Amino acid sequence: MRNCLNLLLVLVLVVVFSGILQAQPTTTQEDRIRKLEDICKQQEEQIQKLQSRLGVLQDEESYKKYTEQIVDQYIQHPEAEEDAGVTAGYENGFFIRSADGKLELKINGFVQSGIGLFENNTFDNNSFYMNGVYLSFDAHLLEKWHAYININFANPSYYQFQTGANYKVSMIDAFVEYEMMPELNFRIGQTLVPFGLEGQYNEISGISIWGEPFTSSWSHSRDIGFVVHGVLANMVGYKVGIFNGSGINTTNTDDEFLMAAQARFYFCGFDRNQNSFFHIGFLRNRDSEGGPYSVGLGTPWGRSVFGYMPELNFYTNSVEGWRNAVDVGARFDFTFENGSNLRVEGEYMYSTWQREYETVSSRSRFSWLSGYGFWLGYNYRHCFDKENPESGLSTGFKFSYSDIDNEDSHIESGNIKGQTVLCYTFMLGYAFNKHVSVNFNWIIADLDLETYYGGTKEDDEVSGGKSGGVENAWFVQFTASW
């Protein structure tokens, strides 16, 4: 009996103790309850934020302030950019940039294609054409170093409208640059020769589709060499360079070098307006080996008129020796508040070439060949949509005069008198935005040859195809840039 009572007492104690344990929550349960309370609190806060944002979205002014606040916070605390390590996007070109901004690669390019139409009795043929397919790689390295590569994937032959185009890939620019300070920078590689005005523009940057005869023929646009350049007091830009003198993608063939320099006065300030300035350039070069060389003039679209005549297979004005040249010009480029733009530009170039060659009797002959030219033009683009400020209808006109004369010749067959080209260009275009545009140029070229060196037309009623003539040419060109 006693044993039974003891067993019953033990059972009662076990039941009571178990109940007490179940009534008291464990440490794990307490943590779970606390977490649930925190989650509920966070959800309530999120609901309140969403309700406040919903109220902002319903009010346009409040929404504008809200978005501006978000942008300011992101600029001040770009944690996402730092965490990413690199960023990519588009800012006047596609870019890849490191988080600290010390490394950046920007990719730009453009495509230009069109159609050229000519009179039936000229040497040129109606044809579709590619004016250029450019891709450039612009890299900034460790803040002070800069590398640039520019490639044309459709570089046409010079006589593309006469003998047909043979498009090929060509390196246009390739240089390394140390940007020491705004006033002093150093560049080495293939780059623009600092001399002419219009000759330093890419096809996409000119005032018209084609450059004028003397700038296309004598500007010596690119070469391999070394350049020192900078901008002084935010007003005066300068470039001084020494080059091989053999032209684009060509290494030196002698001991001579080309020397060139230019200065530009930015009357509005370089930082404010880099496209408005007065310009002066100088050039000195010697062609002493591998000559004689031909100096000539061509139509704006690239057919040689005075110089090497492929139909006659001879040179009308061979030169070998020193060349000295000067170039002066000005550009005024202003954008109005509504987005419309006015550009007025002009240039004058004068050059002399030394002529050294031997006669049949092996006596050295010496003479000078001189050439000069000028052009003046304007282009006005009227913007109709302020939300698209770089769009609009554009009109313009351009006039140029180019001349080559031989001042003194001891050889009758080498005498050159009164070879001139007058060009009148009427321009009309439309820019859909900053990336896509279409342009129309009507060019009237008045060619004058007082001495017969090859016809400008196959059939000319006045000259019989032997001298002079007025040629009309029409071009429509589409441009897409990025």
C-alpha positions as CSV (number, residue, x, y, z in Angstrom):
1,M,0.0,0.0,0.0
2,R,2.8,2.4,0.9
3,N,4.5,1.6,-2.4
4,C,1.4,2.4,-4.3
5,L,1.1,5.8,-2.6
6,N,4.7,6.6,-3.4
7,L,4.2,5.7,-7.1
8,L,1.1,7.9,-7.2
9,L,3.0,10.8,-5.7
10,V,5.8,10.5,-8.2
11,L,3.3,10.5,-11.1
12,V,1.6,13.7,-9.7
13,L,4.9,15.5,-9.5
14,V,5.8,14.6,-13.0
15,V,2.5,15.9,-14.4
16,V,2.8,19.1,-12.5
17,F,6.4,19.7,-13.5
18,S,5.6,19.1,-17.2
19,G,2.8,21.6,-17.1
20,I,5.1,24.2,-15.6
21,L,7.6,23.6,-18.3
22,Q,5.0,24.0,-21.1
23,A,3.7,27.1,-19.5
24,Q,7.1,28.9,-19.7
25,P,8.4,29.8,-23.2
26,T,11.9,28.6,-24.2
27,T,14.7,30.9,-25.3
28,T,14.1,29.9,-29.0
29,Q,10.5,30.8,-28.8
30,E,11.3,34.2,-27.3
31,D,13.7,34.9,-30.2
32,R,11.1,33.9,-32.8
33,I,8.5,36.1,-31.2
34,R,10.9,39.1,-31.2
35,K,11.8,38.6,-34.8
36,L,8.1,38.5,-35.8
37,E,7.6,41.7,-34.0
38,D,10.5,43.3,-35.8
39,I,9.2,42.1,-39.2
40,C,5.8,43.6,-38.4
41,K,7.3,46.9,-37.5
42,Q,9.4,47.0,-40.7
43,Q,6.3,46.2,-42.8
44,E,4.4,49.0,-41.1
45,E,7.3,51.4,-41.9
46,Q,7.4,50.2,-45.6
47,I,3.6,50.7,-45.8
48,Q,3.9,54.2,-44.5
49,K,6.7,55.0,-47.0
50,L,4.7,53.6,-49.9
51,Q,1.7,55.6,-48.8
52,S,3.8,58.8,-48.7
53,R,5.3,58.0,-52.2
54,L,1.8,57.3,-53.5
55,G,0.8,60.8,-52.4
56,V,3.9,62.2,-54.1
57,L,3.1,60.5,-57.4
58,Q,-0.4,61.9,-57.4
59,D,1.1,65.5,-57.2
60,E,3.3,66.5,-60.2
61,E,5.2,69.2,-58.3
62,S,5.9,66.9,-55.4
63,Y,6.9,64.1,-57.7
64,K,9.5,66.4,-59.4
65,K,11.0,67.4,-56.1
66,Y,11.1,63.8,-55.0
67,T,12.9,62.7,-58.1
68,E,15.4,65.5,-57.8
69,Q,16.1,64.5,-54.2
70,I,16.7,60.9,-55.3
71,V,19.2,62.1,-58.0
72,D,21.0,64.3,-55.5
73,Q,21.3,61.5,-53.0
74,Y,22.7,59.2,-55.7
75,I,25.3,61.8,-56.9
76,Q,26.4,62.3,-53.3
77,H,26.4,58.7,-52.4
78,P,27.0,56.5,-55.5
79,E,27.4,53.2,-53.5
80,A,26.1,51.2,-56.4
81,E,28.7,52.6,-58.7
82,E,31.5,51.9,-56.2
83,D,30.3,48.4,-55.6
84,A,30.2,47.7,-59.4
85,G,33.8,48.6,-60.0
86,V,33.1,49.8,-63.5
87,T,30.2,51.6,-65.2
88,A,29.1,51.7,-68.8
89,G,26.7,54.0,-70.6
90,Y,26.4,56.7,-73.2
91,E,27.7,60.3,-73.0
92,N,28.3,61.6,-76.5
93,G,29.7,58.1,-77.2
94,F,29.6,54.7,-75.6
95,F,31.9,54.5,-72.6
96,I,33.3,52.1,-70.0
97,R,34.7,53.8,-66.9
98,S,36.3,52.6,-63.7
99,A,34.7,53.6,-60.4
100,D,37.6,56.0,-59.5
101,G,37.4,57.6,-62.9
102,K,41.1,57.0,-63.7
103,L,40.4,54.6,-66.6
104,E,37.9,55.4,-69.4
105,L,37.3,54.1,-72.9
106,K,34.9,55.9,-75.2
107,I,33.8,54.6,-78.6
108,N,32.4,56.9,-81.3
109,G,31.8,56.5,-85.0
110,F,29.7,57.6,-88.0
111,V,28.6,56.3,-91.3
112,Q,28.2,58.5,-94.4
113,S,26.7,57.2,-97.7
114,G,25.0,58.9,-100.6
115,I,24.7,59.2,-104.3
116,G,26.5,61.5,-106.8
117,L,25.0,62.6,-110.1
118,F,26.9,64.3,-112.9
119,E,26.4,65.7,-116.4
120,N,26.6,63.1,-119.1
121,N,29.6,64.6,-120.9
122,T,32.0,64.8,-118.0
123,F,34.6,62.2,-117.0
124,D,32.7,61.4,-113.8
125,N,30.1,58.6,-113.5
126,N,26.8,58.6,-111.6
127,S,27.3,56.4,-108.6
128,F,26.3,55.5,-105.0
129,Y,29.3,56.0,-102.7
130,M,30.6,55.6,-99.2
131,N,32.2,58.8,-97.9
132,G,33.4,57.0,-94.7
133,V,32.7,54.4,-92.1
134,Y,34.6,55.6,-89.0
135,L,35.1,54.0,-85.6
136,S,37.3,55.7,-83.0
137,F,38.6,54.5,-79.6
138,D,39.4,57.2,-77.1
139,A,41.1,56.0,-73.9
140,H,42.1,58.1,-70.9
141,L,44.6,56.3,-68.7
142,L,45.7,57.3,-65.1
143,E,44.4,60.9,-65.5
144,K,47.3,62.2,-67.5
145,W,47.7,59.7,-70.4
146,H,45.5,59.7,-73.5
147,A,45.5,57.3,-76.4
148,Y,43.4,57.6,-79.5
149,I,42.8,55.4,-82.5
150,N,40.6,56.3,-85.5
151,I,39.9,53.8,-88.3
152,N,38.0,54.3,-91.6
153,F,36.5,51.0,-92.8
154,A,35.6,52.4,-96.2
155,N,38.4,54.6,-97.3
156,P,37.7,55.2,-101.0
157,S,40.3,55.7,-103.8
158,Y,40.8,59.3,-105.0
159,Y,39.1,58.8,-108.4
160,Q,36.0,57.0,-107.0
161,F,33.6,58.7,-109.4
162,Q,35.9,58.3,-112.4
163,T,37.6,54.9,-112.3
164,G,35.5,53.4,-109.5
165,A,36.1,53.1,-105.8
166,N,38.2,50.4,-104.1
167,Y,37.2,50.7,-100.5
168,K,39.7,49.5,-98.0
169,V,40.4,49.7,-94.2
170,S,42.7,52.6,-93.4
171,M,44.2,53.9,-90.1
172,I,43.4,57.6,-89.9
173,D,44.7,58.5,-86.4
174,A,46.8,56.6,-83.9
175,F,48.7,58.5,-81.2
176,V,49.7,58.6,-77.5
177,E,49.4,61.8,-75.6
178,Y,50.6,63.0,-72.2
179,E,48.3,65.7,-70.9
180,M,50.6,67.6,-68.5
181,M,48.4,70.6,-68.1
182,P,46.0,72.7,-70.3
183,E,48.9,74.9,-71.4
184,L,51.3,72.1,-72.3
185,N,50.7,68.7,-73.8
186,F,52.8,66.2,-75.8
187,R,51.6,63.9,-78.6
188,I,53.4,61.3,-80.7
189,G,52.0,59.2,-83.5
190,Q,49.9,59.7,-86.6
191,T,47.7,62.8,-86.2
192,L,46.5,66.0,-87.9
193,V,49.2,68.3,-89.2
194,P,48.5,71.7,-87.6
195,F,48.3,73.9,-90.7
196,G,45.0,74.3,-92.6
197,L,41.6,75.1,-91.4
198,E,39.1,73.1,-93.5
199,G,41.7,70.3,-94.0
200,Q,41.5,69.5,-90.3
201,Y,37.9,68.5,-90.3
202,N,36.6,65.0,-90.5
203,E,34.0,64.4,-93.2
204,I,31.2,64.8,-90.6
205,S,32.4,68.2,-89.4
206,G,32.7,70.2,-92.6
207,I,30.4,73.0,-93.6
208,S,29.6,71.1,-96.8
209,I,29.9,67.5,-98.0
210,W,33.3,68.0,-99.8
211,G,36.2,70.3,-99.1
212,E,37.4,72.9,-101.5
213,P,40.0,72.1,-104.2
214,F,43.0,73.9,-102.7
215,T,42.4,72.6,-99.1
216,S,41.8,69.1,-100.3
217,S,45.0,69.2,-102.4
218,W,47.5,71.1,-100.3
219,S,46.5,70.9,-96.7
220,H,48.6,67.8,-95.9
221,S,46.0,66.7,-93.4
222,R,47.7,63.8,-91.5
223,D,51.2,62.5,-91.0
224,I,53.4,60.6,-88.5
225,G,55.3,62.9,-86.0
226,F,55.5,64.7,-82.7
227,V,53.3,67.6,-81.6
228,V,53.4,70.0,-78.6
229,H,50.1,71.9,-78.0
230,G,48.0,73.7,-75.4
231,V,45.8,76.6,-74.6
232,L,47.1,79.7,-72.9
233,A,45.0,81.9,-70.7
234,N,41.8,80.2,-72.0
235,M,42.2,82.4,-75.2
236,V,45.1,81.3,-77.4
237,G,45.6,77.8,-78.6
238,Y,48.8,76.6,-80.2
239,K,50.2,73.5,-81.9
240,V,53.8,73.0,-83.1
241,G,54.8,69.8,-84.8
242,I,57.5,68.0,-86.7
243,F,56.6,65.1,-89.1
244,N,58.0,62.7,-91.6
245,G,56.3,64.6,-94.4
246,S,55.4,61.5,-96.4
247,G,51.7,61.6,-95.7
248,I,49.2,59.4,-94.0
249,N,50.2,55.7,-93.3
250,T,53.6,56.3,-94.9
251,T,57.0,56.2,-93.2
252,N,59.9,58.6,-94.0
253,T,61.8,57.9,-97.2
254,D,64.6,60.5,-96.7
255,D,66.3,62.6,-94.0
256,E,63.9,65.5,-94.4
257,F,61.1,66.5,-92.1
258,L,57.9,68.5,-92.4
259,M,57.5,71.4,-89.9
260,A,54.1,72.9,-89.1
261,A,52.6,75.2,-86.6
262,Q,49.3,77.0,-86.0
263,A,47.8,79.5,-83.5
264,R,44.1,80.2,-82.8
265,F,42.6,83.0,-80.9
266,Y,39.3,82.0,-79.2
267,F,37.7,85.4,-78.8
268,C,34.8,84.0,-76.8
269,G,37.1,81.9,-74.5
270,F,38.2,78.3,-75.2
271,D,36.0,76.9,-72.4
272,R,32.9,78.7,-73.6
273,N,33.1,78.3,-77.4
274,Q,35.8,76.2,-79.0
275,N,34.2,76.6,-82.4
276,S,34.7,80.3,-82.8
277,F,38.3,81.6,-83.5
278,F,40.8,83.3,-85.7
279,H,43.4,81.0,-87.2
280,I,46.9,81.2,-88.7
281,G,49.1,78.3,-89.8
282,F,52.6,77.8,-91.3
283,L,54.1,74.8,-93.1
284,R,57.6,74.0,-94.5
285,N,58.5,70.8,-96.2
286,R,61.0,69.4,-98.7
287,D,60.4,66.7,-101.3
288,S,63.9,65.6,-102.2
289,E,63.8,61.9,-102.7
290,G,61.5,59.7,-104.8
291,G,60.3,62.7,-106.8
292,P,59.3,64.4,-108.8
293,Y,55.9,64.9,-107.1
294,S,52.8,66.3,-108.7
295,V,51.0,69.3,-107.2
296,G,47.6,69.9,-108.6
297,L,44.0,70.8,-108.1
298,G,40.9,68.7,-108.2
299,T,37.2,69.1,-108.1
300,P,35.6,69.1,-104.6
301,W,34.5,65.5,-105.1
302,G,38.0,64.3,-105.8
303,R,38.8,64.1,-109.5
304,S,42.2,65.6,-110.4
305,V,41.9,68.5,-112.8
306,F,45.4,70.0,-112.9
307,G,48.1,67.7,-111.9
308,Y,48.4,64.0,-112.8
309,M,46.1,63.3,-115.8
310,P,45.3,59.6,-115.8
311,E,43.8,59.9,-119.3
312,L,47.0,61.4,-120.6
313,N,49.4,59.6,-118.2
314,F,51.6,62.5,-117.4
315,Y,52.3,65.2,-114.8
316,T,51.5,68.8,-115.7
317,N,53.2,70.4,-112.8
318,S,56.0,68.3,-111.2
319,V,57.8,69.6,-108.2
320,E,60.9,68.6,-106.2
321,G,62.4,70.7,-103.5
322,W,61.2,73.0,-100.7
323,R,57.6,74.0,-100.1
324,N,56.6,77.0,-98.0
325,A,53.0,77.8,-97.1
326,V,50.8,80.0,-94.9
327,D,47.1,79.7,-94.1
328,V,44.8,82.2,-92.4
329,G,41.1,81.8,-91.6
330,A,38.3,82.4,-89.1
331,R,35.2,80.6,-87.9
332,F,32.2,82.0,-86.1
333,D,29.9,79.4,-84.7
334,F,27.0,80.4,-82.4
335,T,24.0,78.5,-81.1
336,F,20.9,80.5,-80.2
337,E,18.6,79.9,-77.2
338,N,16.0,78.0,-79.3
339,G,18.6,75.6,-80.5
340,S,19.2,77.2,-84.0
341,N,22.8,77.5,-85.1
342,L,24.7,79.9,-87.4
343,R,28.2,79.0,-88.7
344,V,30.2,81.4,-90.9
345,E,33.7,80.3,-92.0
346,G,36.5,81.4,-94.4
347,E,40.1,80.5,-95.3
348,Y,43.0,81.7,-97.4
349,M,46.0,79.6,-98.3
350,Y,49.2,80.5,-100.2
351,S,51.9,78.0,-101.1
352,T,55.1,77.9,-103.1
353,W,56.9,74.8,-104.4
354,Q,60.4,74.5,-105.7
355,R,60.8,72.8,-109.1
356,E,64.2,71.0,-109.5
357,Y,64.6,68.6,-112.4
358,E,67.0,67.8,-115.2
359,T,66.6,68.6,-118.9
360,V,67.6,66.3,-121.7
361,S,71.0,67.9,-121.7
362,S,71.3,67.0,-117.9
363,R,71.5,70.6,-116.9
364,S,69.7,71.4,-113.7
365,R,66.6,73.5,-114.1
366,F,65.1,75.6,-111.4
367,S,61.8,77.4,-111.1
368,W,59.0,78.1,-108.6
369,L,55.4,77.0,-108.7
370,S,52.9,79.0,-106.7
371,G,49.3,78.4,-105.7
372,Y,46.7,80.2,-103.7
373,G,43.0,79.9,-102.9
374,F,40.3,81.1,-100.6
375,W,36.8,80.1,-99.7
376,L,33.9,81.7,-97.8
377,G,30.7,80.1,-96.7
378,Y,27.9,79.9,-94.2
379,N,25.4,77.4,-92.9
380,Y,22.3,78.2,-90.9
381,R,20.2,75.5,-89.1
382,H,16.8,76.6,-87.9
383,C,15.4,74.5,-85.0
384,F,11.7,73.9,-84.9
385,D,11.6,71.8,-81.7
386,K,13.1,73.1,-78.5
387,E,12.9,69.6,-77.0
388,N,15.2,68.4,-79.8
389,P,17.7,71.3,-80.0
390,E,20.1,69.8,-82.5
391,S,17.4,69.1,-85.1
392,G,16.1,71.4,-87.8
393,L,16.3,72.6,-91.4
394,S,19.6,73.9,-92.7
395,T,20.6,76.1,-95.7
396,G,23.9,77.4,-96.8
397,F,26.2,78.7,-99.6
398,K,29.9,78.4,-100.3
399,F,32.2,80.0,-102.8
400,S,35.9,79.1,-103.5
401,Y,38.6,80.2,-105.8
402,S,41.8,78.1,-106.4
403,D,44.7,79.0,-108.7
404,I,48.1,77.5,-109.7
405,D,50.6,79.5,-111.7
406,N,54.2,78.9,-112.7
407,E,56.2,82.1,-112.1
408,D,59.3,81.1,-114.0
409,S,59.9,78.1,-116.2
410,H,62.9,77.2,-118.4
411,I,61.0,74.4,-120.1
412,E,58.1,75.3,-122.4
413,S,56.3,72.1,-121.7
414,G,56.4,72.7,-118.0
415,N,54.9,76.2,-118.2
416,I,51.7,76.6,-116.3
417,K,49.5,79.6,-116.7
418,G,46.2,80.5,-115.4
419,Q,44.9,77.2,-114.1
420,T,41.9,78.1,-111.9
421,V,38.9,76.4,-110.4
422,L,35.9,78.4,-109.2
423,C,33.3,76.5,-107.2
424,Y,29.8,77.5,-106.1
425,T,28.1,75.2,-103.6
426,F,24.4,75.5,-102.7
427,M,23.5,73.5,-99.5
428,L,20.2,72.2,-98.1
429,G,19.8,69.7,-95.3
430,Y,17.7,68.4,-92.4
431,A,18.9,67.1,-89.1
432,F,16.4,64.7,-87.5
433,N,18.4,64.9,-84.2
434,K,22.1,65.0,-83.2
435,H,22.7,61.6,-84.7
436,V,20.9,61.4,-88.0
437,S,20.8,63.9,-90.9
438,V,20.5,64.2,-94.7
439,N,22.2,66.8,-96.8
440,F,22.0,68.0,-100.4
441,N,24.8,69.8,-102.3
442,W,24.6,71.3,-105.8
443,I,28.2,72.1,-106.9
444,I,29.0,74.3,-109.9
445,A,32.7,74.0,-110.9
446,D,34.0,76.5,-113.4
447,L,37.3,75.1,-114.7
448,D,39.7,77.4,-116.6
449,L,42.8,76.1,-118.5
450,E,44.5,78.7,-120.7
451,T,47.0,76.1,-121.8
452,Y,45.8,72.7,-122.9
453,Y,46.7,70.0,-120.4
454,G,43.8,67.6,-120.9
455,G,40.1,68.2,-121.3
456,T,37.7,68.8,-118.5
457,K,34.8,67.5,-120.5
458,E,34.5,64.9,-123.2
459,D,32.5,67.2,-125.5
460,D,32.6,71.0,-125.0
461,E,31.0,73.2,-127.6
462,V,33.1,76.2,-126.7
463,S,36.6,74.6,-126.3
464,G,36.2,71.4,-128.1
465,G,37.0,69.5,-124.9
466,K,40.4,71.0,-124.7
467,S,40.1,73.7,-122.1
468,G,37.7,75.0,-119.5
469,G,34.1,74.2,-119.0
470,V,31.4,74.5,-116.4
471,E,30.5,71.2,-114.6
472,N,27.4,70.6,-112.5
473,A,27.3,67.9,-109.9
474,W,24.6,66.9,-107.4
475,F,25.0,65.0,-104.1
476,V,22.6,63.6,-101.6
477,Q,24.3,62.2,-98.5
478,F,22.9,60.5,-95.3
479,T,24.9,60.6,-92.0
480,A,24.4,58.5,-88.9
481,S,26.7,59.2,-85.9
482,W,27.0,57.9,-82.4
